[in-house]
Amino acid sequence: MISTGIDVGARNVKVVIVNDGKVVAKSMVPTGFDPSVSASDALRKAIEQSGLAESDIKQIIATGVNAEMTSHATGKVSMVRAMAKAGTYLFPNAKTVIDVGAEDARAVKCDEKGNIADFVANDRCAAGAGAFIEAMTRALELNLEEMGSLSLKAEKAIPMNAQCVIFGESEVVTLIHQKTPKADIARAVYDAMSDRISSMVRRLGINPDVVLIGGVAKDVGLVSSLKSKLGVDLLIPEEPEFASALGAALSSALEHIEDRVISLPKVEMGDGDNGKGAKKEYWRWPEYRKTVEGMDPKKAKIISAGIDVGSVGSKAAVMLDGEIYTWAIMRTGSNSPESATKILNWALEGTGLTEKDVHYIVGTGYGRVNVPMAKKAITEIACHGRGASYIWGPTVKTVLDVGGQDIKAIRIDEKGKITSFLMNDKCAAGTGRGMEVIADLLSVPIQEVGAHSLQVEKDPPPVSSTCVVFAKSESVSLLRKGWTKEMVLASYCNAMSLRMHELLNKVGIEPNFVITGGQSKNIGIVKRIERLIGFNCLPLPQNRNCELDPQTAGAIGAALFSKALYEKEQRA
Amino acid sequence: MIIHYGYQDGSGKYYVSIDAEKCNACKVCIEKCPQNALKIDTVMIDIEDKQVAVVHESHRKKIQYTCASCHQKKEIHCAQSCKKGAIAATWEKK
């Protein structure tokens, strides 16, 4: 009996033809932009290789994330069934089968007969899938094989903080700048990824034998790291990337099959344009400094400063007796202490003041422990809450801070005390960094993203994936469908605003509401959030002698804490 | 001050929320947590430092997995053992 399995994955289409229990042909082609075309192509290649005629192929069972996209299939089998089937066929004692694909990871627990007892899947977040490794190889300028073998030479296990592909890339770049050996970075990447996979698998319990399939199983670095995280040996078939297609082919006997002869359309495969041109930095935003006119630092009793070293931007604010005097914003370099020194010096530039004249300095933000001249480090939550109260006045009740690599939602009571907060720095969705990725993809300068996104008559539905990595692929296919850049940006901003709204709901939303951080300058986000919550953000107060910048709220809050802590110190 | 440890990503929302003002650092939750995910640490409330229960840094970005078994059995040990009612937990898959 001849049966064919086709696994239409996120990256590749795999076909396996089985004749009387023996594999007679295998083929693999990139999924490309049109999975149905690639599926035909892969089928044709496999049939040619098998020496069979097209008319011999009567049963084609499809599986994989894009299984729906192939018109040739006579039946369909779920991904977990295909992987369980393949795992137990290849290794009869298999009790746990793990499949790590390009954009998803799954694990199945099977009984002796190969029936599925339980399964877990992660297909909503690219961390923990092949895409994570792929992105890091780009950052490390290595190919997959190089990275795998290099990681085995690592001397030190260094932790990776990032749990998101987008943040992981920035972290790897920082590690390279810090001259961390590439071997150690490679190992850190694999350890981070296997930590995620093993956390997922542990939900099922780890019952040997454990089988690992999917393209990632060929990566020696990942396999070695995952073995040690799971604490068991892993059985890996030859050509693990074909396992699911094989499982589908083997499932054919189980499925109800409509007997028909297929005919493959003759289609030319395009090679797909990647639009590689000169790289412009669309994400780049302006750095600047400012001194408030008409203030005299010589008359000040307390000079306090706050330094907010964010993941993307560094901000410093200097206050005279609790009133803002100067501030500066620049991009954070790869060295946090250096960025902290630079930004404070820039804020003090031209004022006649130096670091020594400042009575107290508080560090805050992602790099707050790396602010060498700070007497105390305070969480950005407290600083943003206080900074927002300073900028907009004590009536502020809800603050949404959208930074480069995190989103914070903060609730404040009438006394300016924080009553509830959360910080989401696990996922890039909605963050400034995520927005930069889309700006770069669409070649739209970051400051114009918001305005472009509003140039649509009606908001298109939001992109379905909130994961930036998946949303990026989704945006590409929307452009292919003929959507304008404006529509894609609208759809993306829409999805990100929905995410921020959900985070706000967790702490509760009450007017008066304000947005701080870099994304407070993204009109496309601000307008959509206002629409979702049903009321407007407080406008920036005009009664001051100069307009303040919501991106500096954290630094301003830190400078206010500096003053309070200095006074407390003086009293003691 | 309620601190929501955890996150929301494409797969759902997962939080352990601890009220730092109600918490008296009695450590019962720390002993009860089957995943050893809690510890005592310093949290700043206004400008005062206070010792309270917090979620361990290494678990904050994987609450989805850390807290899965408790939520499936509907035995939320941390929240149920807290005499001050200072802990709440959310685990919602999409």
Interface residues (C-beta under 8 A of the other chain):
Chain A: N122 R124 C125 Q163 C164 D195 R196 S199 M200 R202 R203 I378 T379 A382 K417 I418 T419 S420 F421 L422 N424 D425 K426 C427 A429 S465 T466 C467 F470 R499 E502 L503 K506 V507 F561 A564 L565 K568
Chain B: M1 I2 I3 H4 G6 Y7 Q8 D9 G10 S11 G12 K13 Y15 M44 D46 I47 R60 K61 K62 Y65 T66 A68 S69 K94
